[in-house]
Amino acid sequence: MEKEQNPLSNDANWPLYFEKTRYGNPRENLVRVIDLFDKENFQGVCIDIGSGAGNDIGYLLEKGWKVIAFDPEEKSQRIIHERFSNHPKLQFTRANFKEIPWQTIDLVNCSFVLPFCEKDYFDSLMQNIVSNIRPGGRFSGNFFGLNHSWNHLSLVSKEKALSYFQYFDLEYINEIEEDKISALGDEVYFHNIDVVGRRKS
Ligand SMILES: C[S@@+](CC[C@H](N)C(=O)[O-])C[C@H]1O[C@@H](n2cnc3c(N)ncnc32)[C@H](O)[C@@H]1O
């Protein structure tokens, strides 16, 4: 029997995913990048793509950042509204990757979202991300590697992932491969590449 597709690729399962993750911690890579900005005593504006249940948004707001957040899901919008009820430093818009109105920014955060970009738009999305980060600004996010079991998503080699950052100093790269249980309880071979980078001045 053919193995069932990853439920996360089915839009109908995002609401369940958001319920399961809404009381979770911010992603480690986000904490890492904010630590780097803290060392520079800097708080600015972050574009958070694919915000989900908003755990990263909560951390950014706590740390004094302004957040411009995007997610296409109505349930994400509802949870983020419940959690942060019109916080003055949060602007949330329902938008998919192609609909993001880009602007020059201090930080782009992409936690577990890039693999869900359509394969034929992936390069354009990455170009939009890296070209809109100001000199001295940063990227934090992750890619799924070629061995990840959800191979219908946009998977990239480490070399390909890093090739987008030719104008960046890479401050953290971590590639990991391991068996894992997903948030929705599926067995998954997890191949992940975390990246934090600072755009050269
Ligand atoms: C695995 S979740 C990650 C959520 C959150 N960033 C986190 O770290 O928990 C992936 C997110 O990507 C969003 N997403 C899926 N397809 C998308 C698309 N085409 N454009 C933008 N976001 C999308 C989903 O709604 C979901 O919130």
The ligand as an ORCA input file, in Angstrom:
! r2SCAN-3c Opt
* xyz 0 1
  C       5.103     23.923      9.995
  S       4.173     25.399     10.083
  C       5.291     26.477     10.924
  C       4.583     27.522     11.717
  C       5.473     28.369     12.605
  N       6.391     29.183     11.842
  C       6.224     27.493     13.564
  O       7.461     27.532     13.579
  O       5.567     26.782     14.334
  C       4.211     26.005      8.427
  C       3.421     27.284      8.207
  O       3.505     27.613      6.827
  C       2.279     28.169      6.446
  N       2.137     28.007      5.003
  C       1.758     26.911      4.315
  N       1.685     27.173      3.010
  C       2.048     28.471      2.867
  C       2.155     29.342      1.750
  N       1.896     28.921      0.508
  N       2.544     30.623      1.962
  C       2.849     31.052      3.217
  N       2.749     30.270      4.319
  C       2.354     28.999      4.144
  C       1.235     27.361      7.211
  O       0.000     28.029      7.295
  C       1.946     27.200      8.537
  O       1.634     28.217      9.440
*
